[in-house]
Amino acid sequence: MFKPKAIYFEKEIIKYPLGKELMDKYEDIPKIEIENHNNIEEMRKNSNKEFSNMKRNLIIGVRKTHKFVENHKISNYLVPYTSSGCIAACMYCYLVCNYNKCAYLRLFVNREKMLEKIIKTAEKEEKELTFEIGSNSDLILENTITNNLVWTIENFKNSKKGKLTFPTKFDMVSPILPLDHQGKIIVRMSVNPEEIINRVEFGTSRLSNRIEAINELKEAGYEVGILIAPIILVDNWKKLYGDLIQILEKELTEKVKKDVFFEFIFMTYSYIHTKINEEAFPNAINLYNKEMMTVRGRGKYCYKKEIKDEAEQFIREEMHKYFPKNRIVYVV
């Protein structure tokens, strides 16, 4: 159970039921009032080596931006929702590109307004829309603090149209298993080889626990997907990802394997990641490989086309062996 070192809060949060609830829940935790959750000067000025310590704080505010962004993969829209950031410390986290070392967990208490906009948007459209509510955070993890995911599913189930989806790297799914979700929720579990999880995805759930959670979610009637993401081309990547696909085929239930879909995402890295990781995790693996990577935008790197193409071909061949009937939604 996460116990924050300190609470940084905007005073407006006490106008909302969740804000009051969180302040009561953490009444014994030191609290610092802030003007803006986007700009906490004392943390912004911290050195990179303080990255992990900063993630022990909890920031609570009111979300002011509610712009939906069109998406053409799993969902129709990426939706700002109840949290941003995370208390885990994956060394490749894309939020670091946006927030630098300030990619800590921020909670937003005006959930009623956010869900209301989703429902209204879904019901006014002729076609069925799917909304990605977890693109900036991990809602399974957040739920252990706020119960927001339970609240969301219970309040969305009676909407006339629409679906919600989110990815997760965590196995704490028990609170949502007994819920009457009406088939409106798509849960996508992100997995990686155990060696990658241990060396790169600090603070996340073990692979075996994630697979067990997928099976439990399917048994509870949820639509489930699997992200193999990000694919990191370390020296023994073929063995690691080949073994991972075989483990999934062996450990997933027949009910899951019947219709689970897959997403594959190759790692994008950045100069910002390099600088933070060098100071915050000096003994960890170096994810930047200048022989295999090329520039992709300002300060960002991706695998060279010929290297990525080879890896994609290998993964598709392995998937054809072990999951020949399952849909690969995309590879990027």
Secondary structure, DSSP 8 states (H G I E B T S, - for coil): ----S-EEEEGGGGGSHHHHHHHHHTTTS-EEEES-TT--HHHHTS-GGGHHHHTTSEEEE-------EE--SS-SEE---SEEB-SSEETT-THHHHHGGG---EEE--HHHHHHHHHHHHHHSSS--EEE--TTB-HHHHHHHH-HHHHHHHHHTT-SS-EEEEEES----GGGTTS--TT-EEEEEEE--HHHHHHHEET---HHHHHHHHHHHHHTT-EEEEEEEEE---TTHHHHHHHHHHHHHHHS-HHHHHH-EEEEEE--EEHHHHHHHHHH-TTS-----TTTEEE-STTEEEE-HHHHHHHHHHHHHHHHHH-TTS-EEEE-
